[in-house]
Amino acid sequence: MEVYQEQAKVFKALCDPKRLSILEQLRSGEKCACVLQEPLALTQSGLSYHMKILCDSGLVDSRQEGKWTHYRLSAQGQERAVQLLLALTTPNADSAPSCSTCGK
């Protein structure tokens, strides 16, 4: 069950319009939290909430520079998310019928 909780973190990160906007901003490179915050009209605590979810999912990496936090897309997180989506949406041809009543 723990593996599903970890996988769900990726989808949770992708299911919010503000987080999708943040990911879009990060596509052009690393950004300081102050740069991400402004176009979204978020408070600092609101941005922190969204960034925690994105970082916990593995899609975004962070680093501290003085009092500022800088964020960037994670190549490893991207690969993991792509592989997860492929695995969950690719039919398994070797699987046995799942219904004992109808055989389908």
C-alpha positions as CSV (number, residue, x, y, z in Angstrom):
1,M,0.0,0.0,0.0
2,E,2.9,2.3,0.7
3,V,4.0,2.2,-2.9
4,Y,0.6,3.5,-4.0
5,Q,0.9,6.4,-1.5
6,E,4.2,7.4,-3.0
7,Q,2.8,7.1,-6.5
8,A,-0.3,9.2,-5.5
9,K,2.1,12.1,-4.6
10,V,3.0,12.6,-8.2
11,F,-0.7,12.8,-9.3
12,K,-1.5,15.1,-6.3
13,A,1.2,17.4,-7.5
14,L,-0.3,17.5,-11.0
15,C,-3.9,18.0,-10.0
16,D,-3.9,21.7,-9.1
17,P,-3.9,24.6,-11.5
18,K,-1.5,26.7,-9.4
19,R,1.0,23.8,-9.3
20,L,0.7,23.3,-13.0
21,S,1.4,27.0,-13.5
22,I,4.5,26.7,-11.3
23,L,5.7,23.7,-13.3
24,E,5.2,25.7,-16.5
25,Q,7.3,28.6,-15.0
26,L,10.0,26.2,-14.1
27,R,10.3,24.8,-17.6
28,S,12.4,27.9,-18.5
29,G,14.9,27.2,-15.7
30,E,15.5,27.6,-12.0
31,K,13.5,30.3,-10.3
32,C,13.6,32.0,-6.9
33,A,10.4,31.6,-4.7
34,C,9.8,35.3,-5.0
35,V,9.7,35.1,-8.8
36,L,7.2,32.2,-8.7
37,Q,5.0,33.8,-6.1
38,E,4.2,37.1,-8.0
39,P,2.3,35.9,-11.1
40,L,0.2,33.5,-9.0
41,A,-0.9,36.1,-6.5
42,L,0.0,33.7,-3.7
43,T,1.1,34.6,-0.2
44,Q,4.5,33.2,0.9
45,S,2.8,30.5,3.0
46,G,0.5,29.6,0.0
47,L,3.5,29.2,-2.3
48,S,5.3,27.2,0.4
49,Y,2.3,24.8,0.6
50,H,2.4,24.2,-3.2
51,M,6.2,23.9,-3.3
52,K,6.2,21.3,-0.5
53,I,3.8,19.1,-2.5
54,L,5.8,19.5,-5.7
55,C,9.1,18.7,-3.9
56,D,7.5,15.8,-2.0
57,S,6.4,14.3,-5.3
58,G,9.9,14.4,-6.7
59,L,9.0,16.6,-9.6
60,V,10.8,19.7,-8.3
61,D,14.2,20.1,-6.5
62,S,15.0,23.0,-4.2
63,R,18.1,24.6,-2.8
64,Q,18.7,27.4,-0.3
65,E,20.8,30.5,-1.1
66,G,20.8,32.7,1.9
67,K,17.3,33.4,2.9
68,W,15.9,32.5,-0.5
69,T,14.8,29.1,-1.8
70,H,15.4,28.4,-5.5
71,Y,13.4,25.7,-7.4
72,R,14.0,23.7,-10.5
73,L,12.4,20.8,-12.4
74,S,13.9,17.4,-11.4
75,A,15.0,15.2,-14.4
76,Q,14.7,12.1,-12.2
77,G,11.3,13.1,-11.0
78,Q,10.2,13.7,-14.6
79,E,11.4,10.3,-15.7
80,R,9.8,8.6,-12.7
81,A,6.4,10.4,-13.4
82,V,6.5,9.4,-17.1
83,Q,7.3,5.7,-16.2
84,L,4.6,5.7,-13.6
85,L,2.0,7.0,-16.1
86,L,3.1,4.5,-18.7
87,A,3.0,1.6,-16.3
88,L,-0.5,2.5,-15.0
89,T,-2.0,3.1,-18.4
90,T,-0.5,0.2,-20.4
91,P,-2.7,-2.9,-20.6
92,N,-1.1,-6.0,-19.2
93,A,-1.7,-8.7,-21.9
94,D,-0.5,-11.5,-19.6
95,S,-3.1,-10.9,-17.0
96,A,-5.7,-13.5,-16.2
97,P,-9.4,-12.7,-16.4
98,S,-10.4,-10.7,-13.3
99,C,-14.1,-11.7,-13.0
100,S,-14.8,-15.3,-11.9
101,T,-18.5,-14.9,-12.9
102,C,-18.2,-13.7,-16.5
103,G,-14.5,-14.5,-17.2
104,K,-13.6,-11.0,-18.4
